[in-house]
């Protein structure tokens, strides 16, 4: 699946997107896999409370299943202004 990173998540990981092979059942499982990769991922996903996730361009939750999902995007909450 394609994983996209936006704003400071992208800055910490150093990539705007990547293709990931995973057996993760949920977004939270995917985050655990990514955190375990190396320190830059651990830093990017240190506080998931500060992140939002979209599955196939639909806002979702971290407990959402990944079955059939082609794209996961991680980004900080948007602010108005």
C-alpha positions as CSV (number, residue, x, y, z in Angstrom):
1,X,0.0,0.0,0.0
2,X,1.1,3.6,-0.5
3,X,1.8,5.6,2.7
4,X,1.9,9.4,2.4
5,X,3.4,11.7,5.0
6,X,2.5,15.4,5.3
7,X,3.9,18.5,7.1
8,X,6.2,17.7,10.1
9,X,5.6,13.9,9.7
10,X,7.2,14.1,6.3
11,X,10.0,16.3,7.7
12,X,10.8,13.8,10.5
13,X,10.7,10.8,8.2
14,X,12.4,12.5,5.2
15,X,10.0,11.1,2.6
16,X,6.7,12.4,1.2
17,X,5.5,8.9,0.3
18,X,6.5,5.2,0.1
19,X,5.1,1.9,-0.8
20,X,4.9,-0.4,2.2
21,X,4.5,-4.2,2.4
22,X,2.5,-4.9,5.6
23,X,0.4,-7.6,7.3
24,X,-1.0,-4.9,9.7
25,X,-4.7,-5.4,10.4
26,X,-5.3,-1.8,11.6
27,X,-3.8,1.6,11.2
28,X,-2.4,1.3,14.8
29,X,-0.7,-2.0,13.8
30,X,0.8,-0.2,10.8
31,X,2.1,2.6,13.0
32,X,3.7,0.1,15.3
33,X,5.5,-1.5,12.3
34,X,6.7,1.9,11.1
35,X,7.9,2.9,14.6
36,X,10.0,-0.2,14.8
37,X,11.8,0.5,11.5
38,X,14.2,3.2,12.8
39,X,14.5,6.3,15.0
40,X,13.1,8.7,12.4
41,X,9.8,6.8,12.2
42,X,9.7,6.4,16.0
43,X,10.1,10.2,16.3
44,X,7.4,10.9,13.7
45,X,4.9,8.5,15.4
46,X,5.9,9.2,19.0
47,X,2.5,10.9,19.7
48,X,-0.3,9.6,17.6
49,X,-2.7,11.9,19.5
50,X,-1.1,14.7,17.4
51,X,-1.8,13.0,14.1
52,X,-4.8,12.4,11.8
53,X,-5.1,9.6,9.3
54,X,-6.9,9.2,6.1
55,X,-7.6,5.9,4.3
56,X,-8.1,6.2,0.6
57,X,-8.7,9.9,1.1
58,X,-11.3,9.5,3.8
59,X,-10.6,10.6,7.4
60,X,-10.5,7.6,9.7
61,X,-9.4,6.4,13.1
62,X,-6.3,4.5,14.2
63,X,-8.3,1.5,15.0
64,X,-9.7,1.3,11.5
65,X,-9.1,-1.9,9.5
66,X,-6.6,-1.8,6.6
67,X,-8.2,-4.6,4.6
68,X,-8.6,-3.4,1.0
69,X,-7.0,0.0,1.7
70,X,-4.7,1.2,-1.0
71,X,-3.5,4.5,0.5
72,X,-2.8,5.7,4.0
73,X,-2.0,9.3,4.7
74,X,-0.7,10.7,8.0
75,X,-0.8,14.4,8.8
76,X,-1.2,16.8,11.7
77,X,-4.7,18.3,12.4
78,X,-5.5,21.2,10.2
79,X,-6.1,24.6,11.8
80,X,-8.3,27.3,10.6
81,X,-7.2,30.8,9.8
